[in-house]
Amino acid sequence: MAFFRNNTVNLLNLHYGVHALALSGGGAFFTVFLLQAHVPAPGVMLAIAAIMTGRLVFRPVVLALAKAGGLKPVLLSGTIFTAAEFPVLAQVHGVGPQLYALCAVATVGDTLYWTCYHAYFAALGDAEHRGHQVGAREALAALVGVVGPLAGGWALASLGPQVAFGATAVVLLTAALPILFTPNVPVARERPVRLKDAWTGLMMCAADSWAGAFYGIAWQIALFMTLGRSFTAFGGAVALAAFVGAFCGMLVGRGIDRGQGRRAIVPALGAVVLCVGLRALGYGSPLLAVIANASMALVGALYQPLVMTLVYNQAQRSGCPLRYHIATEAGWDIGGVAGLLVAAAMFALGVPVWSTILMALAGTAAMGALLWRSYGTPLPEGEGGARAAGG
């Protein structure tokens, strides 16, 4: 398995696995804990939209810091800041100073971490093995995602938010350790990425984030209410989804690396449409809601390697992965804020939940067009997926 020979990527995937353990534990309850802490559903969506808006404003600071010291120290700082979010989350009681503080800390942590992580992975990975490497990462995240929600739900129900989210913070700090053994990646002081070079990635991230606002965040709220606002039941539903998808992602990555990216588009987007449809039907029925939530495993296995292989290879070829991801992350924030504002308005107006979730399909259709154009004609098997993934 040649794609495992890159020890730096192996360390990054180990980091991501520990990070995913924390985010599938305490992090999976971020949205629903706010709901349980007496923040109304539209207010939860507006709070997340505020974090995304803050990321847009704060992101130029990431470039300045990375030019001064490279990507590695900024990524480490972002990991520490994301850990700081959870003790603050545990203190939230309704709309007030604690919620505002949470939005501020999450803005800094998420901006530092995700912008640098994606740029770091793009710079240090191998284009010819990218699908395998992303697939291995997603499979590891899915495996630990079975344990995290069960532990997080039990801890919240039995030990309270201070202990549960405190443990999440400790695990996130532990995730910084593998990064200590990876090389730094310098960032050129003057190497701008032309907007047209990052435009496809920006639009893909915007479409993906728009869809996620409805079948991700709005759905989490709907699922939590359907399951009687039970942290343990919610954690069990999330764990089931992770279990179903734990071993599938690497199979898709193999096909992408062989130049078969376009062949994977229809099943990948079909998985998203199926997930959205089931979630639109699942509100109000606990059994159907759990099944609908488990369908997300197909999205993680089929869809994420397809999208991220393309984005990472484009970033690596751009000449400056960090500047490329600053542009694409801006697209993510813009799409997410737009979707969350629409979802919040629909919840506030009492629009049926099923119709709110179906709004995700607009983003899915846009993503399909972008993927089809970007992957181009499949290459013959054995020639590699680097050229096919991002023409």
HELIX and SHEET records of a PDB file:
HELIX    1   1 ALA A    2  PHE A    4  5                                   3    
HELIX    2   2 ASN A    7  GLY A   25  1                                  19    
HELIX    3   3 GLY A   27  PHE A   29  5                                   3    
HELIX    4   4 PHE A   30  GLN A   36  1                                   7    
HELIX    5   5 ALA A   41  GLY A   69  1                                  29    
HELIX    6   6 LEU A   71  LEU A   89  1                                  19    
HELIX    7   7 PRO A   97  LEU A  124  1                                  28    
HELIX    8   8 ALA A  127  HIS A  129  5                                   3    
HELIX    9   9 ARG A  130  SER A  158  1                                  29    
HELIX   10  10 PRO A  161  THR A  174  1                                  14    
HELIX   11  11 PRO A  178  PHE A  181  5                                   4    
HELIX   12  12 LEU A  195  GLY A  212  1                                  18    
HELIX   13  13 ALA A  213  ALA A  218  3                                   6    
HELIX   14  14 TRP A  219  THR A  226  1                                   8    
HELIX   15  15 PHE A  231  GLY A  245  1                                  15    
HELIX   16  16 GLY A  249  ASP A  257  1                                   9    
HELIX   17  17 ARG A  262  ALA A  264  5                                   3    
HELIX   18  18 ILE A  265  GLY A  282  1                                  18    
HELIX   19  19 PRO A  286  ALA A  294  1                                   9    
HELIX   20  20 MET A  296  LEU A  298  1                                   3    
HELIX   21  21 VAL A  299  TYR A  303  3                                   5    
HELIX   22  22 GLN A  304  ARG A  317  1                                  14    
HELIX   23  23 PRO A  321  ALA A  348  1                                  28    
HELIX   24  24 VAL A  353  LEU A  358  1                                   6    
HELIX   25  25 ALA A  360  TYR A  375  1                                  16    
END                                                                             
